[in-house]
Structures are given as C-alpha cells and as structure tokens.
Amino acid sequence: MSIIYLIRHGQAGARDNYDLLSDLGKEQAVSLGQHLAARELEFSEIYCGGMNRQRLTAEIACQSIRDAGCGHPDVVTDQRWNEFSLASVYRALAPRMCEENPVFARDLEEMQEAIRVEPHTTRGAVGRCDAAMVRAWIENRYPDYEGESWQSFSSRIRGCFTDLAESADGAAIAVFTSATPITILTGAALDLADTDLLRIAGVLYNSSITVIRALAGVNRLITFNSVAHLPAQSRTFR
C-alpha cells in the first residue's frame, strides 16, 4: 500500500505571468508546511514538477517544515508532473473558436476585461472560456493542434502516479503539482469520464491536499481538496 499526497501549488501570478507565486501564494505555502509539520507526517519521498510555481511551493513548504523542527527528504524535481500549457491551447484554438461561435467570442472579450480588473478572477466569462477551451482540447476537436494532446498529457500523469505507487511499498509520498494532474488522478480513482473532470478542476484550491491510497492496483480517494491550513479569506482557486 502507498499513500500519495497530491499538493497543488500556491496562488500563482496573473495570467500573463502565471508561473510564479503571488505574495499570498507564498503565505499559503508557509501555512501548508506548518500544517504538515503539526500533523507529524513523515514522507519517504517528496517530488515536485519543474515549473516555478510548483517548485517554489515545495521549497517554501519544506522550509516551513524545517522551521518547525521537523525533517524531510530532499525534494526531487520530475518534469512529468508539469501542468499542460493552457496559454498554448488558447493561442492555437481561441481564434478558431471565435470564428465558429459568436457567444464564445463575446465571452472572450468579457474575459479579457475581467482579467484586466482582477487578474486572479475565475468567475463569469473567465470560467466559461476556460471550460470551453479545455473541453475542446480534451475532446480533440482540432486534431491538427500541435501542442501536447490531452491523451498524451493524461497518460503522462497516470504513468507518474503508477511509478510512485509501485515503488513506494507502504510509504507516504508528497507530490507538489498543479490542478489538472490532481484532477486526472482524482477522476481515475472515482472512475469518471474525461469530460466530467472539469467539474473537479474548477473547485481545487491553491495549496490544497488530495490523498490517494494505492493498494494492489486499486486507487482510492481518501482526502480531496483539503485546505484546513488556510483561513477562509486565504482560499483561492487560481
């Protein structure tokens, strides 16, 4: 049996400079580390993706663990835990979707204004556009898209998890990653269809903890999207 702790990065930057941590994101990572230390969790391995927001969350949380007087193994960077590039999907697909769907085109204009006012918003047209864009990518609606496909991305994440589960042998492992990898693995544990996953991705908090137990090839969801370490006013989605 293996217990895998999937941890989402803290709040990132604005959409035009997303791969970093905001000041609040750094505070979330500190609180996360304090929470893990207080629970006296002992990880046999700690991994993070290669993206700045993933790596920085791991580094800050681990420093917070050390500040609490607890030890931890070295953090290993594994690029396979990286998030897909939503910006690349937008650049490639948004013009075509605007041509085909006037409603999406209007939402995209509204989204751009909403982001100008509040860079971290996920409400209204922002959420609608993101959902429409990711759905088109998942469904492979434009098979000539030259970026990473949904199938390739999903297989990469599932393969990472399988490798950890098979090698852990009863140990607890922490992985600092992003919303979509956590969504994929949560959906797999619940046997959800790919098209149902958007309902999960949209509610994942920054720095949240999701725990999956792997036993004899069967993955069971133990904890989902826990942010017990954050006060209500510090809970963010992007």
C-alpha positions as CSV (number, residue, x, y, z in Angstrom):
1,M,0.0,0.0,0.0
2,S,1.1,3.5,-0.8
3,I,-0.3,6.9,0.3
4,I,0.2,9.7,-2.2
5,Y,-0.3,13.3,-1.1
6,L,-1.0,15.4,-4.1
7,I,-0.5,19.1,-3.3
8,R,-1.5,21.9,-5.6
9,H,0.8,24.9,-5.8
10,G,0.0,28.2,-4.0
11,Q,-1.7,31.1,-5.7
12,A,0.2,31.9,-8.9
13,G,0.7,35.2,-10.7
14,A,-1.5,37.0,-13.2
15,R,-2.4,35.1,-16.4
16,D,0.2,36.9,-18.4
17,N,2.9,35.9,-15.9
18,Y,1.4,32.9,-14.3
19,D,4.4,30.7,-13.5
20,L,5.4,32.2,-10.2
21,L,3.9,32.6,-6.7
22,S,2.0,35.7,-5.6
23,D,2.6,37.0,-2.1
24,L,-0.5,35.2,-0.9
25,G,0.7,32.0,-2.7
26,K,3.9,32.2,-0.6
27,E,1.9,32.6,2.6
28,Q,-0.2,29.6,1.6
29,A,2.9,27.5,1.2
30,V,4.2,28.6,4.6
31,S,0.9,27.6,6.2
32,L,0.9,24.3,4.4
33,G,4.3,23.4,5.7
34,Q,3.3,24.3,9.2
35,H,0.3,22.1,8.9
36,L,2.2,19.1,7.6
37,A,4.7,19.5,10.4
38,A,2.0,19.8,13.1
39,R,0.5,16.5,11.8
40,E,3.9,14.9,12.1
41,L,3.7,13.4,8.6
42,E,6.8,11.5,7.6
43,F,7.3,11.4,3.8
44,S,9.7,8.8,2.4
45,E,9.9,10.9,-0.8
46,I,8.9,14.4,-2.0
47,Y,8.6,15.3,-5.6
48,C,7.7,18.5,-7.5
49,G,7.1,19.4,-11.1
50,G,9.7,21.6,-12.9
51,M,7.5,24.7,-13.1
52,N,8.4,27.6,-10.9
53,R,5.1,27.7,-9.0
54,Q,5.3,24.0,-8.2
55,R,9.0,24.1,-7.2
56,L,8.6,27.3,-5.1
57,T,5.6,25.9,-3.2
58,A,7.6,22.8,-2.4
59,E,10.7,24.8,-1.3
60,I,8.7,27.2,0.9
61,A,6.6,24.5,2.5
62,C,9.7,22.4,3.2
63,Q,11.5,25.4,4.8
64,S,8.4,25.8,7.0
65,I,8.6,22.2,8.0
66,R,12.3,22.6,8.9
67,D,11.5,25.8,10.8
68,A,9.1,23.7,12.9
69,G,11.9,21.4,13.9
70,C,11.0,18.5,11.6
71,G,13.0,16.8,8.9
72,H,12.1,15.7,5.4
73,P,13.8,14.1,2.4
74,D,15.2,16.2,-0.4
75,V,12.8,17.4,-3.0
76,V,13.2,15.7,-6.3
77,T,12.2,17.5,-9.4
78,D,10.3,15.5,-12.0
79,Q,9.2,17.3,-15.1
80,R,6.5,14.8,-15.8
81,W,4.4,16.4,-13.0
82,N,4.3,19.7,-15.0
83,E,0.9,21.2,-15.9
84,F,-0.2,21.4,-19.5
85,S,0.1,24.9,-21.2
86,L,-3.3,26.5,-21.1
87,A,-1.8,29.6,-22.8
88,S,-0.7,27.4,-25.7
89,V,-4.1,26.0,-26.1
90,Y,-5.7,29.5,-26.1
91,R,-3.2,30.8,-28.7
92,A,-3.9,27.9,-31.0
93,L,-7.7,27.4,-30.5
94,A,-9.2,30.6,-29.4
95,P,-9.2,32.3,-32.9
96,R,-10.9,29.3,-34.5
97,M,-13.5,29.0,-31.7
98,C,-14.3,32.7,-32.0
99,E,-14.9,32.3,-35.7
100,E,-17.2,29.3,-35.1
101,N,-19.1,30.6,-32.0
102,P,-20.1,34.2,-31.6
103,V,-21.1,33.5,-28.0
104,F,-17.6,32.4,-27.2
105,A,-16.2,35.4,-28.9
106,R,-18.2,37.7,-26.7
107,D,-17.2,35.8,-23.6
108,L,-13.6,36.1,-24.6
109,E,-13.9,39.9,-24.8
110,E,-15.6,40.0,-21.5
111,M,-13.0,37.7,-20.0
112,Q,-10.1,40.0,-21.1
113,E,-11.8,42.9,-19.4
114,A,-12.5,40.9,-16.2
115,I,-8.9,39.9,-16.0
116,R,-7.7,43.4,-16.5
117,V,-9.8,44.4,-13.5
118,E,-9.0,41.4,-11.3
119,P,-6.0,39.2,-12.6
120,H,-6.9,36.2,-10.4
121,T,-10.6,36.0,-11.1
122,T,-12.2,32.7,-12.1
123,R,-15.8,33.9,-12.3
124,G,-18.2,34.6,-15.1
125,A,-16.8,34.7,-18.6
126,V,-13.4,33.7,-17.3
127,G,-14.7,30.4,-16.0
128,R,-16.8,29.8,-19.1
129,C,-14.0,30.5,-21.5
130,D,-11.5,28.3,-19.6
131,A,-14.1,25.4,-19.5
132,A,-14.9,25.7,-23.2
133,M,-11.2,25.8,-24.2
134,V,-10.2,22.8,-22.1
135,R,-13.3,20.9,-23.2
136,A,-12.3,21.5,-26.9
137,W,-8.8,20.3,-26.1
138,I,-10.0,17.2,-24.2
139,E,-12.4,16.3,-27.0
140,N,-9.6,16.7,-29.6
141,R,-11.9,19.0,-31.5
142,Y,-9.0,20.4,-33.5
143,P,-6.8,17.3,-34.2
144,D,-4.2,19.5,-36.0
145,Y,-3.3,21.2,-32.7
146,E,0.5,20.9,-32.5
147,G,0.9,21.1,-28.7
148,E,0.7,18.3,-26.2
149,S,-2.6,16.4,-26.6
150,W,-5.0,15.6,-23.8
151,Q,-4.3,11.9,-24.4
152,S,-0.6,12.4,-24.1
153,F,-0.8,14.6,-21.1
154,S,-3.3,12.3,-19.3
155,S,-1.1,9.3,-20.0
156,R,2.0,11.1,-18.7
157,I,0.3,11.9,-15.3
158,R,-1.2,8.5,-14.9
159,G,2.2,7.0,-15.6
160,C,3.9,9.2,-13.0
161,F,1.4,8.1,-10.4
162,T,1.7,4.4,-11.3
163,D,5.5,4.6,-11.0
164,L,5.2,6.1,-7.5
165,A,2.6,3.6,-6.3
166,E,4.5,0.6,-7.4
167,S,7.8,1.7,-5.9
168,A,6.6,3.2,-2.6
169,D,5.9,-0.1,-0.7
170,G,3.7,1.3,2.1
171,A,5.4,4.7,2.3
172,A,3.8,8.2,2.2
173,I,4.9,10.3,-0.7
174,A,4.3,14.0,-1.3
175,V,3.9,15.5,-4.8
176,F,3.8,19.2,-5.5
177,T,2.0,19.7,-8.8
178,S,-0.9,21.5,-10.4
179,A,-4.7,21.4,-10.7
180,T,-5.1,19.3,-13.8
181,P,-2.8,16.4,-12.7
182,I,-4.6,16.2,-9.4
183,T,-7.9,16.3,-11.3
184,I,-6.9,13.4,-13.6
185,L,-5.9,11.2,-10.7
186,T,-8.9,12.1,-8.7
187,G,-11.1,11.3,-11.7
188,A,-9.3,8.0,-12.2
189,A,-9.9,7.0,-8.6
190,L,-13.6,7.7,-9.0
191,D,-13.8,6.2,-12.4
192,L,-15.1,9.4,-14.0
193,A,-15.2,10.1,-17.7
194,D,-12.7,12.7,-19.0
195,T,-15.5,15.1,-19.9
196,D,-16.6,15.1,-16.2
197,L,-13.2,16.3,-15.0
198,L,-13.8,20.0,-15.5
199,R,-16.2,19.9,-12.5
200,I,-13.3,18.9,-10.3
201,A,-10.6,21.2,-11.8
202,G,-12.7,24.3,-11.2
203,V,-13.0,23.8,-7.4
204,L,-9.4,22.9,-6.5
205,Y,-8.0,25.4,-4.0
206,N,-4.4,26.6,-4.1
207,S,-2.1,24.6,-1.8
208,S,-4.9,22.0,-1.2
209,I,-4.1,18.5,-0.3
210,T,-5.6,15.5,-2.0
211,V,-4.7,12.0,-0.8
212,I,-5.0,8.8,-2.8
213,R,-4.3,5.3,-1.4
214,A,-2.9,2.8,-3.9
215,L,-3.2,-0.9,-3.0
216,A,-2.9,-3.8,-5.3
217,G,-3.6,-1.7,-8.4
218,V,-6.7,-0.1,-6.9
219,N,-6.6,3.6,-6.2
220,R,-8.9,5.0,-3.5
221,L,-9.6,8.7,-2.8
222,I,-9.0,9.3,0.9
223,T,-9.0,13.1,1.1
224,F,-10.0,15.7,-1.6
225,N,-9.1,19.4,-1.8
226,S,-8.3,19.9,1.9
227,V,-7.3,23.4,3.0
228,A,-7.6,23.0,6.7
229,H,-4.4,25.0,7.0
230,L,-6.0,28.1,5.4
231,P,-8.4,30.6,6.9
232,A,-11.4,31.3,4.6
233,Q,-10.1,34.6,3.4
234,S,-6.9,33.0,2.1
235,R,-8.6,30.3,0.0
236,T,-8.1,30.9,-3.7
237,F,-8.7,29.0,-6.9
238,R,-6.0,30.4,-9.3
